[in-house]
Amino acid sequence: MSQTAIEKVLSRISGRPKLQAGDVVNPVPDLIMIHDGVVKSSKVMLDKIGIRKLSSPEKVMMVSDHDVLYGSAKAAERGSFNRQAAKDWGVGQFYDVGQGGHGHIFPMEEGQVLPGMFYFDNDTHATNAGAVGAFGIRLGLEISTVLATGSTWFEVPKTVRICIKGQLRERVLARDIGFFLAKLIKLGAIPVNLDNRVLEYCGETQQFSLGERVALCSSPTEMRAVGIFIPPSQQILKYCQTHAKKSFEAVYSDTDAAFESEHELNISQLGPQVVKPGAVSNSVDVSEAEGVKIDHAFIGSCGSGMYDDLLNAASVLKGRRVANGVRLFIVPGSQKSMNRLVQEGLMQIFLDAGALVLPPGCGPCNDAVVGPLAAQECSISTATNSNAGRFGSREAKLYLGSPLTVAASATTGQITDPRTMDVDAQLIERAKVAYD
């Protein structure tokens, strides 16, 4: 019986061969990830019912990424609580502030999330695991059940397939594809419902690097996809084999698997996209947003916080200054990337440009615990969405763009097409092989 990639993975970890969409399973995950913001609520809940030992503490990864810079006594107290919780629980892998970075980025960089793996996570953007051909599924507060018992019930999701056709044009990035796809789905040009489905990319995906694959996972997540899957290329497999902390086996959907639907997406004529305030599906060509004055810019998040994203941004910022009246925040996705910024000279480019470089983590994308906006201010960023209130005031206007578009806009003080600016060609080329 033919299977999709998610059906194969769930069959393996459930011990039930030939699972199909709609079957209910209790999968035993390879990893359990919990982020700093929900540790306290989970522990208090489990303590209340007398559960003080975790079922599989060796599988648990606790990451501090949402609130890295403690801006209040409450935040500091939460961090202190989390450190004690990690000790009490005997957590196998605890990454405190200043150690790992963003939980949806650094585990892939370090070879801890690998092709064919499955893990439960409390956070929506666990779908980033699809960048290496793995599956991370969000449970929200139900992560407490998994911490206590080692598993929870789960319905095998249906898979929708999007076939990529064509090659990206100059100064157009994978993040632009995600924005464009979200718009087409909203308009019905691609008639698909991603709610509780896995979105699998196919077709001409060999062109995408690890960072680009992470970007391709972002927008569908905001449209309620439960998982994303990009078949691992030879480049991805080579990277994972070099960094893997344990053995792994990549999975691929059978060509005759039962997909709910299949669609084509031609990217050969795509230009830079900008998402207007309100939703990631409010995407337009950059020409329709050019000239909008900005006060704030941010490059980072689990959508565009990879090292190649930083290289792309640096290619625009090199030799330029952030415009007067604009504050630009750069947030690397991992401590490894932060170290590379220093070692490879990018840190100086950002500092010379007048950008503010924040510690690895979510940065402003975590409901603006740092870098908020005032009412009526305008931002363009690589955050995961443009929902009102995401960066503080609900009266602020939030736009999204690729790292190239955001960097270009930060230097001009208004939304700008990156194709109108000279860039450092060597940095652009380095971005393409950042994870070789």
C-alpha positions as a Markdown table, in Angstrom:
| # | Residue | x | y | z |
|---|---|---|---|---|
| 1 | Met | 0.0 | 0.0 | 0.0 |
| 2 | Ser | 1.4 | 3.4 | -1.0 |
| 3 | Gln | 1.9 | 6.1 | 1.6 |
| 4 | Thr | 2.7 | 9.7 | 2.0 |
| 5 | Ala | 5.8 | 10.8 | 3.9 |
| 6 | Ile | 3.8 | 11.6 | 7.1 |
| 7 | Glu | 2.0 | 8.3 | 6.9 |
| 8 | Lys | 5.4 | 6.5 | 6.7 |
| 9 | Val | 6.9 | 8.4 | 9.6 |
| 10 | Leu | 3.8 | 7.8 | 11.8 |
| 11 | Ser | 3.8 | 4.1 | 10.9 |
| 12 | Arg | 7.4 | 3.8 | 12.0 |
| 13 | Ile | 7.0 | 5.4 | 15.4 |
| 14 | Ser | 3.6 | 3.9 | 16.1 |
| 15 | Gly | 4.6 | 0.4 | 15.2 |
| 16 | Arg | 1.6 | 0.1 | 12.8 |
| 17 | Pro | 2.6 | -0.4 | 9.2 |
| 18 | Lys | 0.5 | 1.0 | 6.4 |
| 19 | Leu | -1.2 | 3.8 | 8.3 |
| 20 | Gln | -3.4 | 6.0 | 6.2 |
| 21 | Ala | -4.9 | 9.5 | 6.6 |
| 22 | Gly | -7.7 | 9.4 | 9.1 |
| 23 | Asp | -6.3 | 6.6 | 11.3 |
| 24 | Val | -5.9 | 7.5 | 15.0 |
| 25 | Val | -2.6 | 6.7 | 16.6 |
| 26 | Asn | -0.6 | 7.2 | 19.7 |
| 27 | Pro | 2.9 | 7.9 | 18.3 |
| 28 | Val | 6.0 | 7.6 | 20.5 |
| 29 | Pro | 8.0 | 10.7 | 19.3 |
| 30 | Asp | 11.7 | 10.8 | 18.7 |
| 31 | Leu | 11.8 | 14.2 | 20.6 |
| 32 | Ile | 9.6 | 16.3 | 22.8 |
| 33 | Met | 10.2 | 20.1 | 22.6 |
| 34 | Ile | 8.9 | 22.6 | 25.0 |
| 35 | His | 9.5 | 26.4 | 24.8 |
| 36 | Asp | 10.1 | 28.8 | 27.7 |
| 37 | Gly | 6.7 | 30.4 | 27.6 |
| 38 | Val | 4.7 | 27.3 | 28.6 |
| 39 | Val | 7.1 | 25.5 | 31.0 |
| 40 | Lys | 5.5 | 27.1 | 34.1 |
| 41 | Ser | 1.9 | 26.3 | 33.2 |
| 42 | Ser | 2.9 | 22.7 | 32.2 |
| 43 | Lys | 4.8 | 22.1 | 35.4 |
| 44 | Val | 2.1 | 23.7 | 37.7 |
| 45 | Met | -0.5 | 21.6 | 36.0 |
| 46 | Leu | 1.5 | 18.3 | 36.4 |
| 47 | Asp | 2.5 | 19.1 | 40.0 |
| 48 | Lys | -1.2 | 19.7 | 40.8 |
| 49 | Ile | -2.1 | 16.2 | 39.9 |
| 50 | Gly | 1.0 | 14.7 | 41.5 |
| 51 | Ile | 3.1 | 14.0 | 38.4 |
| 52 | Arg | 6.6 | 15.2 | 39.2 |
| 53 | Lys | 8.6 | 12.8 | 37.0 |
| 54 | Leu | 8.5 | 12.9 | 33.2 |
| 55 | Ser | 7.9 | 9.8 | 31.2 |
| 56 | Ser | 10.9 | 10.2 | 29.0 |
| 57 | Pro | 13.1 | 13.0 | 30.3 |
| 58 | Glu | 16.0 | 12.0 | 28.0 |
| 59 | Lys | 13.8 | 12.9 | 25.0 |
| 60 | Val | 12.8 | 16.3 | 26.2 |
| 61 | Met | 14.4 | 19.4 | 24.8 |
| 62 | Met | 13.6 | 22.7 | 26.7 |
| 63 | Val | 14.5 | 25.8 | 24.8 |
| 64 | Ser | 14.7 | 29.5 | 25.9 |
| 65 | Asp | 13.9 | 31.5 | 22.8 |
| 66 | His | 10.7 | 33.5 | 23.2 |
| 67 | Asp | 11.9 | 35.8 | 26.1 |
| 68 | Val | 15.7 | 36.0 | 25.9 |
| 69 | Leu | 16.2 | 39.6 | 27.1 |
| 70 | Tyr | 14.4 | 39.8 | 30.5 |
| 71 | Gly | 12.6 | 43.2 | 30.3 |
| 72 | Ser | 10.8 | 42.8 | 33.6 |
| 73 | Ala | 11.0 | 41.2 | 37.0 |
| 74 | Lys | 8.2 | 38.8 | 35.9 |
| 75 | Ala | 10.3 | 37.6 | 32.9 |
| 76 | Ala | 13.3 | 37.1 | 35.1 |
| 77 | Glu | 11.2 | 35.1 | 37.6 |
| 78 | Arg | 9.9 | 32.9 | 34.7 |
| 79 | Gly | 13.4 | 32.2 | 33.6 |
| 80 | Ser | 14.4 | 31.3 | 37.1 |
| 81 | Phe | 11.4 | 29.0 | 37.4 |
| 82 | Asn | 12.3 | 27.3 | 34.1 |
| 83 | Arg | 15.9 | 26.6 | 35.2 |
| 84 | Gln | 14.6 | 24.9 | 38.3 |
| 85 | Ala | 12.0 | 23.0 | 36.4 |
| 86 | Ala | 14.7 | 21.6 | 34.1 |
| 87 | Lys | 16.6 | 20.3 | 37.2 |
| 88 | Asp | 13.5 | 18.9 | 38.8 |
| 89 | Trp | 12.4 | 17.1 | 35.7 |
| 90 | Gly | 15.9 | 15.9 | 34.7 |
| 91 | Val | 15.4 | 17.3 | 31.2 |
| 92 | Gly | 17.8 | 15.7 | 28.8 |
| 93 | Gln | 18.6 | 18.8 | 26.8 |
| 94 | Phe | 18.1 | 22.2 | 28.4 |
| 95 | Tyr | 19.1 | 25.3 | 26.3 |
| 96 | Asp | 19.1 | 28.4 | 28.5 |
| 97 | Val | 19.4 | 31.9 | 27.1 |
| 98 | Gly | 22.6 | 32.5 | 25.2 |
| 99 | Gln | 23.0 | 28.8 | 24.4 |
| 100 | Gly | 21.0 | 27.3 | 21.5 |
| 101 | Gly | 18.8 | 30.1 | 20.1 |
| 102 | His | 15.5 | 29.7 | 18.3 |
| 103 | Gly | 14.0 | 26.2 | 18.9 |
| 104 | His | 12.7 | 26.0 | 15.3 |
| 105 | Ile | 16.2 | 26.7 | 13.9 |
| 106 | Phe | 19.2 | 25.6 | 15.9 |
| 107 | Pro | 18.2 | 21.9 | 16.4 |
| 108 | Met | 18.3 | 21.5 | 12.5 |
| 109 | Glu | 21.6 | 23.3 | 12.3 |
| 110 | Glu | 23.1 | 21.2 | 14.9 |
| 111 | Gly | 21.9 | 17.8 | 13.6 |
| 112 | Gln | 19.3 | 17.1 | 16.4 |
| 113 | Val | 16.3 | 17.4 | 14.1 |
| 114 | Leu | 16.9 | 15.1 | 11.2 |
| 115 | Pro | 15.2 | 13.6 | 8.1 |
| 116 | Gly | 12.5 | 11.1 | 8.9 |
| 117 | Met | 12.2 | 12.3 | 12.6 |
| 118 | Phe | 8.9 | 13.0 | 14.4 |
| 119 | Tyr | 8.5 | 15.2 | 17.4 |
| 120 | Phe | 5.8 | 16.9 | 19.5 |
| 121 | Asp | 6.1 | 20.6 | 20.3 |
| 122 | Asn | 3.9 | 23.1 | 22.1 |
| 123 | Asp | 4.6 | 25.8 | 19.4 |
| 124 | Thr | 2.9 | 26.2 | 16.0 |
| 125 | His | 6.1 | 26.7 | 14.0 |
| 126 | Ala | 7.4 | 23.2 | 14.8 |
| 127 | Thr | 6.5 | 22.8 | 11.1 |
| 128 | Asn | 10.0 | 24.2 | 10.3 |
| 129 | Ala | 11.2 | 20.6 | 10.7 |
| 130 | Gly | 9.9 | 20.0 | 7.2 |
| 131 | Ala | 12.9 | 21.9 | 5.9 |
| 132 | Val | 15.0 | 18.8 | 6.5 |
| 133 | Gly | 12.3 | 16.3 | 5.8 |
| 134 | Ala | 11.2 | 15.8 | 9.4 |
| 135 | Phe | 7.9 | 16.4 | 11.1 |
| 136 | Gly | 7.2 | 18.6 | 14.2 |
| 137 | Ile | 3.6 | 18.7 | 15.3 |
| 138 | Arg | 2.2 | 21.4 | 17.6 |
| 139 | Leu | 0.1 | 20.4 | 20.6 |
| 140 | Gly | -0.2 | 23.7 | 22.5 |
| 141 | Leu | -0.7 | 23.0 | 26.3 |
| 142 | Glu | -1.4 | 19.4 | 25.5 |
| 143 | Ile | 2.3 | 19.0 | 25.5 |
| 144 | Ser | 1.9 | 18.4 | 29.3 |
| 145 | Thr | 0.2 | 15.1 | 28.4 |
| 146 | Val | 3.2 | 14.0 | 26.4 |
| 147 | Leu | 5.6 | 15.1 | 29.1 |
| 148 | Ala | 3.7 | 12.9 | 31.6 |
| 149 | Thr | 2.9 | 9.9 | 29.5 |
| 150 | Gly | 5.3 | 9.9 | 26.5 |
| 151 | Ser | 2.5 | 10.2 | 23.9 |
| 152 | Thr | -1.0 | 11.4 | 23.0 |
| 153 | Trp | -3.6 | 10.4 | 20.4 |
| 154 | Phe | -3.2 | 12.0 | 17.0 |
| 155 | Glu | -5.1 | 11.6 | 13.7 |
| 156 | Val | -3.0 | 10.9 | 10.7 |
| 157 | Pro | -3.4 | 14.1 | 8.6 |
| 158 | Lys | -4.2 | 14.3 | 4.9 |
| 159 | Thr | -1.5 | 15.6 | 2.6 |
| 160 | Val | -1.9 | 18.4 | 0.0 |
| 161 | Arg | 0.9 | 18.6 | -2.6 |
| 162 | Ile | 2.2 | 21.8 | -4.2 |
| 163 | Cys | 4.4 | 21.2 | -7.3 |
| 164 | Ile | 7.0 | 24.0 | -7.8 |
| 165 | Lys | 7.7 | 24.9 | -11.4 |
| 166 | Gly | 10.5 | 27.2 | -12.6 |
| 167 | Gln | 13.4 | 28.9 | -11.0 |
| 168 | Leu | 13.5 | 32.0 | -8.8 |
| 169 | Arg | 14.6 | 35.3 | -10.5 |
| 170 | Glu | 17.3 | 37.5 | -9.2 |
| 171 | Arg | 16.6 | 39.2 | -5.8 |
| 172 | Val | 13.5 | 37.0 | -5.3 |
| 173 | Leu | 13.8 | 34.7 | -2.3 |
| 174 | Ala | 11.9 | 31.7 | -1.0 |
| 175 | Arg | 10.1 | 33.8 | 1.5 |
| 176 | Asp | 8.4 | 35.6 | -1.4 |
| 177 | Ile | 7.1 | 32.2 | -2.7 |
| 178 | Gly | 5.4 | 31.6 | 0.7 |
| 179 | Phe | 3.7 | 35.0 | 0.6 |
| 180 | Phe | 2.6 | 34.5 | -3.0 |
| 181 | Leu | 1.3 | 31.0 | -2.2 |
| 182 | Ala | -0.8 | 32.3 | 0.7 |
| 183 | Lys | -2.4 | 34.9 | -1.5 |
| 184 | Leu | -3.3 | 32.4 | -4.2 |
| 185 | Ile | -4.9 | 30.1 | -1.6 |
| 186 | Lys | -6.8 | 33.0 | -0.2 |
| 187 | Leu | -8.1 | 34.1 | -3.6 |
| 188 | Gly | -9.0 | 30.5 | -4.6 |
| 189 | Ala | -6.5 | 30.4 | -7.5 |
| 190 | Ile | -5.2 | 27.3 | -5.7 |
| 191 | Pro | -8.3 | 25.8 | -4.3 |
| 192 | Val | -7.1 | 24.1 | -1.2 |
| 193 | Asn | -7.8 | 24.1 | 2.6 |
| 194 | Leu | -4.6 | 23.7 | 4.6 |
| 195 | Asp | -6.4 | 23.4 | 8.0 |
| 196 | Asn | -5.0 | 20.4 | 9.8 |
| 197 | Arg | -3.3 | 19.2 | 6.6 |
| 198 | Val | 0.3 | 18.5 | 5.8 |
| 199 | Leu | 1.6 | 20.6 | 2.9 |
| 200 | Glu | 4.2 | 18.8 | 0.8 |
| 201 | Tyr | 6.3 | 20.6 | -1.8 |
| 202 | Cys | 7.5 | 18.7 | -4.9 |
| 203 | Gly | 8.8 | 19.5 | -8.3 |
| 204 | Glu | 11.8 | 21.8 | -8.7 |
| 205 | Thr | 12.7 | 21.9 | -5.0 |
| 206 | Gln | 16.4 | 20.9 | -5.5 |
| 207 | Gln | 17.2 | 24.6 | -6.0 |
| 208 | Phe | 16.4 | 25.4 | -2.4 |
| 209 | Ser | 19.0 | 25.6 | 0.3 |
| 210 | Leu | 18.3 | 24.8 | 4.0 |
| 211 | Gly | 17.5 | 28.4 | 4.8 |
| 212 | Glu | 15.2 | 28.7 | 1.8 |
| 213 | Arg | 13.4 | 25.6 | 2.9 |
| 214 | Val | 12.8 | 27.0 | 6.3 |
| 215 | Ala | 11.3 | 30.1 | 4.7 |
| 216 | Leu | 9.0 | 27.9 | 2.6 |
| 217 | Cys | 7.6 | 26.4 | 5.8 |
| 218 | Ser | 6.5 | 29.8 | 7.3 |
| 219 | Ser | 3.5 | 31.1 | 5.4 |
| 220 | Pro | 1.6 | 27.7 | 5.2 |
| 221 | Thr | 1.9 | 27.4 | 8.9 |
| 222 | Glu | 0.1 | 30.7 | 9.3 |
| 223 | Met | -2.7 | 29.2 | 7.2 |
| 224 | Arg | -3.1 | 26.4 | 9.7 |
| 225 | Ala | -1.1 | 23.6 | 8.0 |
| 226 | Val | -0.3 | 21.0 | 10.7 |
| 227 | Gly | 2.9 | 20.0 | 9.0 |
| 228 | Ile | 5.2 | 20.9 | 6.1 |
| 229 | Phe | 7.3 | 18.5 | 4.1 |
| 230 | Ile | 10.0 | 19.2 | 1.6 |
| 231 | Pro | 11.7 | 16.1 | 0.2 |
| 232 | Pro | 15.4 | 16.2 | 1.3 |
| 233 | Ser | 17.8 | 17.0 | -1.5 |
| 234 | Gln | 21.3 | 15.5 | -1.8 |
| 235 | Gln | 22.6 | 18.8 | -0.4 |
| 236 | Ile | 20.4 | 18.6 | 2.6 |
| 237 | Leu | 21.2 | 14.9 | 3.2 |
| 238 | Lys | 24.9 | 15.8 | 3.0 |
| 239 | Tyr | 24.6 | 18.6 | 5.5 |
| 240 | Cys | 22.6 | 16.4 | 7.9 |
| 241 | Gln | 25.0 | 13.5 | 7.7 |
| 242 | Thr | 27.9 | 15.9 | 8.5 |
| 243 | His | 26.1 | 17.3 | 11.6 |
| 244 | Ala | 23.9 | 14.4 | 12.8 |
| 245 | Lys | 24.0 | 13.5 | 16.4 |
| 246 | Lys | 22.4 | 10.1 | 15.7 |
| 247 | Ser | 21.5 | 7.9 | 12.7 |
| 248 | Phe | 18.6 | 8.7 | 10.6 |
| 249 | Glu | 16.7 | 7.5 | 7.5 |
| 250 | Ala | 15.1 | 10.0 | 5.1 |
| 251 | Val | 11.5 | 9.3 | 3.9 |
| 252 | Tyr | 9.8 | 10.2 | 0.7 |
| 253 | Ser | 6.2 | 10.0 | -0.4 |
| 254 | Asp | 5.4 | 7.2 | -2.8 |
| 255 | Thr | 4.6 | 8.6 | -6.3 |
| 256 | Asp | 1.2 | 7.0 | -6.2 |
| 257 | Ala | 0.3 | 7.9 | -2.6 |
| 258 | Ala | -3.2 | 9.2 | -1.9 |
| 259 | Phe | -2.9 | 12.9 | -1.7 |
| 260 | Glu | -6.0 | 14.9 | -1.0 |
| 261 | Ser | -5.2 | 17.2 | -3.9 |
| 262 | Glu | -2.2 | 18.2 | -6.1 |
| 263 | His | -1.5 | 21.7 | -7.5 |
| 264 | Glu | 1.1 | 23.6 | -9.5 |
| 265 | Leu | 2.9 | 26.8 | -8.5 |
| 266 | Asn | 4.9 | 28.5 | -11.2 |
| 267 | Ile | 7.6 | 30.8 | -9.7 |
| 268 | Ser | 9.5 | 31.7 | -12.9 |
| 269 | Gln | 7.9 | 35.2 | -13.2 |
| 270 | Leu | 7.5 | 35.9 | -9.5 |
| 271 | Gly | 8.8 | 39.3 | -8.2 |
| 272 | Pro | 9.4 | 40.4 | -4.6 |
| 273 | Gln | 6.3 | 40.3 | -2.5 |
| 274 | Val | 5.1 | 42.5 | 0.4 |
| 275 | Val | 2.4 | 41.4 | 2.9 |
| 276 | Lys | 0.0 | 44.1 | 4.0 |
| 277 | Pro | -1.3 | 44.4 | 7.5 |
| 278 | Gly | -3.7 | 41.8 | 8.8 |
| 279 | Ala | -2.7 | 38.4 | 7.5 |
| 280 | Val | 0.1 | 36.6 | 5.7 |
| 281 | Ser | -2.3 | 36.1 | 2.8 |
| 282 | Asn | -2.5 | 39.8 | 2.1 |
| 283 | Ser | 0.4 | 39.6 | -0.3 |
| 284 | Val | 0.9 | 42.0 | -3.2 |
| 285 | Asp | 3.8 | 42.7 | -5.6 |
| 286 | Val | 6.3 | 45.1 | -4.0 |
| 287 | Ser | 5.3 | 47.7 | -6.6 |
| 288 | Glu | 1.9 | 48.0 | -4.9 |
| 289 | Ala | 3.4 | 48.9 | -1.5 |
| 290 | Glu | 6.5 | 51.0 | -2.6 |
| 291 | Gly | 6.8 | 54.3 | -0.9 |
| 292 | Val | 5.0 | 53.5 | 2.3 |
| 293 | Lys | 7.0 | 55.3 | 5.1 |
| 294 | Ile | 8.4 | 53.0 | 7.8 |
| 295 | Asp | 9.6 | 53.6 | 11.4 |
| 296 | His | 10.7 | 50.1 | 12.3 |
| 297 | Ala | 12.3 | 47.1 | 10.6 |
| 298 | Phe | 13.2 | 43.6 | 11.8 |
| 299 | Ile | 15.1 | 40.7 | 10.2 |
| 300 | Gly | 14.9 | 37.4 | 12.0 |
| 301 | Ser | 12.1 | 35.0 | 13.3 |
| 302 | Cys | 11.7 | 31.4 | 12.6 |
| 303 | Gly | 10.6 | 32.4 | 9.1 |
| 304 | Ser | 13.8 | 34.2 | 8.1 |
| 305 | Gly | 16.4 | 33.9 | 10.9 |
| 306 | Met | 18.8 | 31.5 | 9.1 |
| 307 | Tyr | 22.4 | 32.4 | 8.3 |
| 308 | Asp | 21.7 | 32.9 | 4.6 |
| 309 | Asp | 18.9 | 35.4 | 5.5 |
| 310 | Leu | 21.5 | 37.4 | 7.4 |
| 311 | Leu | 23.9 | 37.2 | 4.4 |
| 312 | Asn | 21.2 | 38.5 | 2.1 |
| 313 | Ala | 20.4 | 41.4 | 4.4 |
| 314 | Ala | 24.1 | 42.2 | 4.7 |
| 315 | Ser | 24.4 | 42.3 | 0.9 |
| 316 | Val | 22.1 | 45.3 | 0.9 |
| 317 | Leu | 23.3 | 47.0 | 4.1 |
| 318 | Lys | 27.0 | 46.9 | 3.3 |
| 319 | Gly | 28.2 | 50.4 | 2.8 |
| 320 | Arg | 24.8 | 51.9 | 3.6 |
| 321 | Arg | 23.2 | 53.4 | 6.7 |
| 322 | Val | 19.8 | 52.8 | 8.2 |
| 323 | Ala | 17.6 | 55.8 | 7.3 |
| 324 | Asn | 17.1 | 58.5 | 9.9 |
| 325 | Gly | 14.0 | 57.8 | 12.0 |
| 326 | Val | 14.1 | 54.1 | 11.4 |
| 327 | Arg | 15.2 | 51.4 | 13.9 |
| 328 | Leu | 16.4 | 48.1 | 12.4 |
| 329 | Phe | 16.6 | 45.0 | 14.6 |
| 330 | Ile | 18.7 | 42.0 | 13.4 |
| 331 | Val | 18.0 | 38.8 | 15.3 |
| 332 | Pro | 20.1 | 35.7 | 14.4 |
| 333 | Gly | 18.2 | 32.4 | 14.7 |
| 334 | Ser | 21.0 | 30.6 | 16.6 |
| 335 | Gln | 24.1 | 31.2 | 18.7 |
| 336 | Lys | 26.0 | 29.4 | 15.9 |
| 337 | Ser | 24.9 | 32.1 | 13.5 |
| 338 | Met | 25.8 | 34.9 | 16.0 |
| 339 | Asn | 29.3 | 33.5 | 16.2 |
| 340 | Arg | 29.5 | 33.3 | 12.4 |
| 341 | Leu | 28.5 | 37.0 | 12.2 |
| 342 | Val | 31.6 | 37.9 | 14.2 |
| 343 | Gln | 34.0 | 35.4 | 12.5 |
| 344 | Glu | 32.9 | 36.2 | 9.0 |
| 345 | Gly | 32.7 | 40.0 | 9.3 |
| 346 | Leu | 28.9 | 40.5 | 9.0 |
| 347 | Met | 28.6 | 41.9 | 12.5 |
| 348 | Gln | 30.6 | 44.9 | 11.5 |
| 349 | Ile | 28.4 | 45.4 | 8.4 |
| 350 | Phe | 25.3 | 45.5 | 10.6 |
| 351 | Leu | 26.9 | 47.8 | 13.3 |
| 352 | Asp | 28.3 | 50.2 | 10.6 |
| 353 | Ala | 24.8 | 50.4 | 9.2 |
| 354 | Gly | 23.4 | 51.4 | 12.5 |
| 355 | Ala | 21.4 | 48.2 | 13.1 |
| 356 | Leu | 20.6 | 46.8 | 16.6 |
| 357 | Val | 21.8 | 43.2 | 16.8 |
| 358 | Leu | 19.8 | 41.3 | 19.5 |
| 359 | Pro | 20.6 | 37.9 | 21.0 |
| 360 | Pro | 19.4 | 34.7 | 19.2 |
| 361 | Gly | 15.8 | 33.9 | 19.6 |
| 362 | Cys | 12.4 | 35.1 | 18.5 |
| 363 | Gly | 13.1 | 38.8 | 19.0 |
| 364 | Pro | 10.2 | 41.2 | 18.3 |
| 365 | Cys | 8.2 | 38.4 | 16.8 |
| 366 | Asn | 7.3 | 37.2 | 20.3 |
| 367 | Asp | 4.6 | 39.8 | 20.7 |
| 368 | Ala | 7.2 | 42.5 | 20.9 |
| 369 | Val | 8.7 | 41.7 | 24.3 |
| 370 | Val | 11.6 | 43.7 | 22.7 |
| 371 | Gly | 11.5 | 46.2 | 19.9 |
| 372 | Pro | 7.8 | 47.2 | 20.0 |
| 373 | Leu | 6.0 | 49.8 | 18.0 |
| 374 | Ala | 4.0 | 52.8 | 19.1 |
| 375 | Ala | 0.5 | 53.6 | 17.8 |
| 376 | Gln | 0.5 | 54.8 | 14.2 |
| 377 | Glu | 4.0 | 53.6 | 13.6 |
| 378 | Cys | 4.8 | 51.4 | 10.6 |
| 379 | Ser | 7.0 | 48.4 | 10.4 |
| 380 | Ile | 8.3 | 46.0 | 7.6 |
| 381 | Ser | 9.8 | 42.8 | 8.9 |
| 382 | Thr | 10.4 | 39.1 | 8.2 |
| 383 | Ala | 8.1 | 38.1 | 11.2 |
| 384 | Thr | 5.8 | 35.2 | 10.8 |
| 385 | Asn | 2.6 | 37.3 | 10.4 |
| 386 | Ser | 1.3 | 40.8 | 10.2 |
| 387 | Asn | -1.6 | 40.5 | 12.6 |
| 388 | Ala | -2.6 | 43.6 | 14.5 |
| 389 | Gly | -0.9 | 43.9 | 17.9 |
| 390 | Arg | 1.9 | 41.5 | 17.0 |
| 391 | Phe | 4.5 | 44.2 | 17.7 |
| 392 | Gly | 2.8 | 46.0 | 20.5 |
| 393 | Ser | 0.2 | 48.6 | 19.7 |
| 394 | Arg | -2.8 | 47.4 | 17.7 |
| 395 | Glu | -2.8 | 50.8 | 16.0 |
| 396 | Ala | 0.6 | 50.1 | 14.5 |
| 397 | Lys | 0.8 | 49.0 | 10.8 |
| 398 | Leu | 2.7 | 45.8 | 10.1 |
| 399 | Tyr | 4.1 | 44.8 | 6.7 |
| 400 | Leu | 6.2 | 41.7 | 5.8 |
| 401 | Gly | 8.9 | 41.2 | 3.2 |
| 402 | Ser | 11.9 | 39.1 | 2.5 |
| 403 | Pro | 15.3 | 39.9 | 4.1 |
| 404 | Leu | 16.3 | 41.7 | 0.9 |
| 405 | Thr | 13.1 | 43.8 | 0.8 |
| 406 | Val | 13.3 | 44.6 | 4.5 |
| 407 | Ala | 17.0 | 45.6 | 4.4 |
| 408 | Ala | 16.4 | 47.8 | 1.3 |
| 409 | Ser | 13.4 | 49.5 | 3.0 |
| 410 | Ala | 15.4 | 50.1 | 6.2 |
| 411 | Thr | 18.0 | 52.1 | 4.3 |
| 412 | Thr | 15.5 | 54.3 | 2.4 |
| 413 | Gly | 12.9 | 54.8 | 5.1 |
| 414 | Gln | 10.1 | 53.5 | 2.9 |
| 415 | Ile | 9.1 | 50.2 | 1.4 |
| 416 | Thr | 11.5 | 49.6 | -1.4 |
| 417 | Asp | 12.0 | 47.1 | -4.2 |
| 418 | Pro | 15.4 | 45.4 | -3.6 |
| 419 | Arg | 15.9 | 45.1 | -7.3 |
| 420 | Thr | 16.4 | 48.9 | -7.5 |
| 421 | Met | 19.5 | 48.8 | -5.4 |
| 422 | Asp | 23.1 | 47.6 | -5.9 |
| 423 | Val | 24.0 | 44.7 | -3.6 |
| 424 | Asp | 27.2 | 42.9 | -2.7 |
| 425 | Ala | 27.3 | 40.0 | -5.2 |
| 426 | Gln | 29.7 | 38.0 | -3.2 |
| 427 | Leu | 27.4 | 38.0 | -0.1 |
| 428 | Ile | 24.5 | 36.9 | -2.3 |
| 429 | Glu | 26.5 | 34.0 | -3.6 |
| 430 | Arg | 27.7 | 33.1 | -0.1 |
| 431 | Ala | 24.0 | 33.0 | 0.9 |
| 432 | Lys | 23.3 | 30.2 | -1.6 |
| 433 | Val | 25.9 | 27.9 | 0.0 |
| 434 | Ala | 25.6 | 29.1 | 3.7 |
| 435 | Tyr | 24.7 | 25.5 | 4.8 |
| 436 | Asp | 27.0 | 23.5 | 2.5 |
